[in-house]
């Protein structure tokens, strides 16, 4: 069984809007609604859980697969952990194998195809990470002022969401970082890698970008 966990607890301060970006309305729908509708139509998703502050929950459009909420944490990874525990507590024990699909509410161009590819790729592995190759030359600097060394961009990849993980190993990977190390985590796959989980990469989708800046919002509005 594949359960989606949508992260909608962020404040979106970099966008400079009055409300968190995932709740901004574009063409009659909040940004979060776009990925929720994709999950609703996906045959690969059984349930949808949402990490959201209580003040916004009444505004979120509930899809039929919606199962419950979790509270935001001090950082993104603690929000994920709260969601994982809420999902775990809801399980009856009859489920033989459960995977969790972690996705950002501010990535509205999620496709059923990408979900399907994540689900297919996890077979025989502990998790799946969609990635994009680096287009620009990447440099390393020790002090942020001068170039210290060159990096082979052919071996570098940018991670995307959604990321799919085996639920129980991923919970254990996060718990191994409690209480303080988890606050230093930036990407969802980091705890899995640190715990030695087997994470496979698949091609990502350039349109599946995260709305972070005003430029991103303009691009989204124009694409819609």
QUIFEN-V733191 format. One line per field, one symbol per residue. ss: DSSP state (h for helix, s for strand, l for the rest). phi: phi as a letter, one per 40 degrees, with the letter a starting at -180 (. if undefined). burial: + if it has 16 or more other ideal C-beta (glycine too) atoms within 10 Angstrom, else -. Layout:
ss=???
phi=???
burial=???
This chain:
ss=lsssssslllllhhhlllllhhhlssllsshhhhhhhhhhhlllllsssssllhhhhllllllllssssslllllhhhhhhhhhhhhhhhllllllllsssssslllllllhhhhhhhhhhlllllssssssslllllssllllllllssllhhhlsssssssssshhhhhhhhhlllllhhhhlllllhhhhhllllsssssllllllllllhhhhhhhhhhl
phi=.bbcbccbcccgcccgccbddcbccbfgbcdcccccccccccccbcbbbbcacdcbcccccccccdbibbccbcadcccccdcdcccdccccgcccabbbbcacccbccdbcccdcccccccdgbcabbcbbcccccbbbbcbgbbccacbcccbbbccbbcbbbcdccccccccccccbcccccbbccddccccgccbccbccbccccccbbccccccccccc
burial=-+++++++++-+--+----+++++-----+++++++-+++-+-+++++++++---+---+--+-++--++-++-++++++++++-++----------+++++++++++++---++-+++-++---+++++--------------------------+-+++++++++-+++-++--+----+--+--+++++--+-+-+--+-++--++-+----++--+----
